[in-house]
Amino acid sequence: MRFGLDIPLTGVFSDLTVVANVAQEAEAYGWDGCFVWDHLRIAGTRQLADPWLALALIAQATKRIRFGPLVTPLFRRHLGKLAYETVSLDHLSDGRLVFGVGLGSDVFGEISAFGGPLDDRVRAEMLDEGLTVLTGLWSGQPFDFEGKHIRIKRAQVNPPCLQSPRIPIWIAASWRHKRPMRRAARYDGVVPVRGDLSGPLTPEEVREMGAYIKGFRSADNAFDVLHFGLTNGLQPADARKLAASYGLAGVTWWIETLPLEAQLDQVLERVRLGPPL
């Protein structure tokens, strides 16, 4: 199992120099990944920073760790611009970008405030079409697509993405919603949440979810299962035991979310403790 940090780009993290510094510290203290939230609004009018600028700074500040958005709501991105952004980050980092993506939601009121379809089914259609277009553009070859929501003709992004066969895609999905899980099975990983957002999945639920996804996997290549866990305040032995229980259930990435209200000294103290190995 690998271990990553998830950074909400608000509070102390709205200063992107802090984000770059935290990423460097994470790499130095044994973390495997550094990921960022992608929101236009978090709990009202908090200060926010742009995730794509944050990712560029992380790419330059580090040499080893994986990084990416957790997660980008695809419906609100222009696919040509997003293709160039992701390809540029992939090359800038020598192939370390992971693309976390999902439908998005109005839990923070950001769709209501900034616009977009509130119907989950419409955003799901846009996600499926968007992923087809994005992966086509990553190939570097001229690409045509005509769908219900997206139409492009002879569009081409040059250069292609650096990673082969493409940048890994992790799909956000609510367990036990089956269709999102089948979507995740077509790509490289799942970012699972409980459908009612009441708390993390249990190891038993993760195991059940993994068995369901496996039934729809045709590829033999690795498939990542993420878990958002918290070890802050736990004794090291208890933290290791908790993380290990999820590893045994099939989790491949333990993602520790840094607190929204944390001060920088608290953040650095947690990061320097290292992952719960």
C-alpha positions in Angstrom: 0.0 0.0 0.0 1.1 3.5 -0.8 0.4 6.7 1.2 -0.6 10.1 0.1 -1.7 13.5 1.4 -4.9 15.3 0.3 -4.7 19.1 0.5 -7.8 21.3 0.6 -6.7 24.5 -1.1 -8.2 26.7 1.6 -7.1 28.2 4.8 -3.3 28.0 5.2 -3.2 26.1 1.9 -4.7 29.0 -0.1 -1.1 30.2 -0.1 0.4 28.0 -2.9 4.0 28.5 -1.6 2.8 26.6 1.5 1.4 23.8 -0.8 4.7 23.5 -2.6 6.6 23.4 0.7 4.3 20.7 2.1 4.8 18.6 -1.0 8.6 18.8 -0.6 8.3 17.8 3.0 6.0 15.0 2.1 8.5 13.6 -0.4 11.3 14.0 2.1 9.4 12.1 4.9 8.4 9.1 2.9 4.9 9.9 1.5 4.2 8.5 -2.0 1.7 11.1 -3.2 0.4 14.7 -2.8 -3.0 15.5 -4.1 -5.2 18.5 -4.1 -9.0 19.4 -3.9 -10.6 20.8 -7.0 -13.4 23.1 -6.0 -14.8 26.5 -6.8 -16.3 26.8 -3.4 -15.8 25.1 0.0 -18.3 25.8 2.8 -19.2 29.4 1.7 -16.7 32.2 1.0 -13.5 30.7 2.2 -10.3 31.8 0.4 -9.4 29.3 -2.3 -6.4 28.7 -4.6 -6.4 27.3 -8.1 -5.7 23.5 -8.2 -3.9 23.6 -11.5 -1.4 26.2 -10.4 -1.0 24.1 -7.2 -0.2 21.0 -9.3 2.3 22.8 -11.4 4.2 24.0 -8.3 4.0 20.4 -6.8 5.4 19.0 -10.0 8.4 21.4 -9.9 9.0 21.1 -6.2 9.2 17.3 -6.2 11.0 14.5 -8.0 9.4 11.2 -6.9 5.9 11.4 -5.6 2.7 11.0 -7.6 0.3 14.0 -7.6 -3.0 15.1 -9.1 -6.5 16.4 -8.4 -8.9 14.5 -6.1 -11.1 15.1 -7.9 -11.9 17.2 -10.9 -15.6 17.6 -11.9 -15.2 17.0 -15.6 -18.4 18.8 -16.7 -17.0 22.2 -15.9 -13.8 21.9 -17.8 -13.1 22.7 -21.5 -11.6 19.5 -22.7 -9.1 21.0 -25.1 -7.7 23.2 -22.4 -7.7 20.4 -19.9 -5.9 18.1 -22.3 -3.1 20.6 -22.7 -3.0 21.2 -18.9 -2.7 17.5 -18.1 -0.2 16.7 -20.8 1.9 19.7 -19.8 1.9 18.5 -16.1 2.7 15.0 -17.2 5.8 16.2 -19.1 6.8 18.7 -16.4 6.8 15.9 -13.8 8.4 13.2 -16.0 5.3 11.1 -15.9 4.0 11.4 -12.3 0.5 12.9 -12.8 -2.6 10.9 -11.9 -6.0 12.3 -13.0 -8.7 11.9 -10.4 -12.1 12.7 -11.9 -15.8 12.6 -11.1 -19.3 14.0 -11.7 -18.9 16.7 -9.1 -21.8 17.6 -6.8 -23.5 20.7 -5.3 -22.6 19.8 -1.7 -20.8 23.1 -1.3 -23.3 24.9 -3.5 -20.7 25.5 -6.3 -22.8 24.3 -9.2 -25.7 26.5 -8.0 -23.3 29.5 -7.6 -21.2 29.1 -10.7 -23.5 27.3 -13.1 -23.8 23.8 -14.5 -26.3 21.0 -14.7 -27.7 19.9 -11.3 -29.0 16.7 -12.7 -26.6 13.9 -11.8 -27.6 11.9 -14.9 -26.6 14.7 -17.2 -23.2 15.2 -15.5 -22.7 11.4 -15.7 -23.3 11.5 -19.5 -20.9 14.5 -19.7 -18.3 12.5 -17.7 -18.5 9.5 -19.9 -18.3 11.5 -23.1 -15.5 13.7 -21.7 -13.3 10.8 -20.7 -13.6 9.4 -24.2 -12.6 12.7 -25.7 -9.8 13.4 -23.2 -8.1 10.0 -23.6 -8.5 10.5 -27.4 -6.7 13.9 -27.2 -4.0 12.5 -25.0 -3.0 10.2 -27.9 -1.6 13.2 -29.9 -3.5 12.1 -33.0 -6.3 13.9 -34.7 -9.5 13.0 -33.0 -13.2 13.3 -33.9 -16.2 12.7 -31.6 -19.9 13.4 -31.8 -22.0 12.8 -28.7 -25.0 14.1 -26.9 -23.1 16.9 -25.1 -19.7 17.1 -26.8 -18.7 17.4 -30.5 -15.2 17.9 -31.8 -13.7 17.5 -35.2 -10.1 16.9 -36.2 -8.9 18.1 -32.7 -5.3 17.4 -31.9 -3.1 18.0 -28.9 0.6 17.9 -29.4 2.7 16.4 -27.8 0.8 13.4 -26.5 0.9 12.5 -22.9 4.2 11.1 -21.6 2.9 8.1 -19.7 1.9 5.0 -21.6 -0.7 3.9 -22.5 -2.0 7.2 -21.0 -2.2 9.2 -17.8 -3.8 7.0 -15.1 -7.4 7.9 -14.4 -9.0 7.4 -11.0 -12.8 7.6 -10.9 -14.8 9.0 -7.9 -17.8 6.8 -7.2 -20.3 6.2 -4.4 -20.6 2.7 -3.1 -23.3 1.1 -3.5 -24.1 2.9 -6.7 -23.3 0.2 -9.3 -23.0 2.2 -12.5 -20.2 4.5 -11.2 -18.3 1.4 -10.1 -18.6 -0.1 -13.5 -17.3 3.1 -14.9 -14.3 3.0 -12.6 -13.6 -0.6 -13.7 -12.9 0.7 -17.2 -10.1 2.9 -16.0 -7.2 2.7 -13.5 -8.6 3.2 -10.0 -11.6 4.1 -7.9 -11.9 6.9 -5.3 -14.8 5.5 -3.3 -17.1 7.3 -0.9 -20.1 6.3 1.0 -23.2 7.4 -0.8 -24.6 9.6 2.0 -21.1 11.0 2.8 -21.6 10.1 6.4 -18.1 8.6 6.9 -15.5 6.4 5.4 -16.2 2.9 4.1 -15.3 0.1 6.4 -12.8 -2.6 5.4 -15.7 -5.0 4.8 -17.4 -2.5 2.5 -14.1 -1.9 0.6 -13.7 -5.7 0.2 -17.2 -6.1 -1.1 -16.8 -3.1 -3.5 -13.5 -4.5 -4.8 -15.1 -7.9 -5.6 -17.9 -6.1 -7.5 -15.4 -4.0 -9.6 -13.3 -7.1 -10.3 -16.2 -8.7 -12.1 -16.1 -5.9 -14.7 -12.4 -5.7 -15.2 -11.1 -7.0 -18.5 -7.5 -5.7 -18.1 -4.9 -7.6 -16.1 -3.0 -4.4 -15.2 -2.9 -2.9 -11.7 -6.1 -1.2 -10.4 -5.9 1.3 -7.5 -8.4 1.5 -4.7 -8.1 4.7 -2.6 -9.3 5.2 1.0 -9.5 8.5 2.8 -8.3 7.8 6.3 -7.3 9.8 9.3 -4.6 8.8 11.8 -4.2 12.2 13.4 -4.2 11.7 17.2 -3.6 8.0 17.1 -0.6 6.2 18.6 1.8 5.0 15.8 0.9 1.3 16.5 -2.8 2.0 16.3 -2.3 4.1 13.1 -0.4 1.2 11.5 -3.0 -1.3 12.5 -5.8 0.8 11.1 -4.1 1.3 7.8 -3.1 -2.4 7.6 -6.8 -3.4 8.0 -7.6 -1.5 4.9 -4.6 -2.8 3.0 -5.8 -6.3 3.7 -9.2 -5.3 2.3 -7.7 -4.3 -1.0 -6.8 -0.6 -0.5 -3.7 0.3 -2.5 -3.6 4.1 -1.5 -4.2 5.4 2.0 -5.0 9.1 1.6 -4.7 11.3 4.6 -6.6 14.6 4.3 -5.0 17.6 6.0 -7.4 19.5 8.2 -9.2 22.6 6.8 -8.5 24.6 9.9 -4.9 23.5 10.5 -2.0 25.9 11.2 1.2 25.4 9.2 3.2 24.1 12.2 0.5 21.5 12.8 0.5 20.5 9.2 4.3 20.1 9.1 4.3 18.2 12.3 1.9 15.6 10.9 3.7 15.4 7.5 7.1 14.8 9.2 5.7 12.0 11.3 5.5 10.1 8.0 2.9 7.6 6.7 1.4 4.9 9.0 3.7 2.2 7.6 
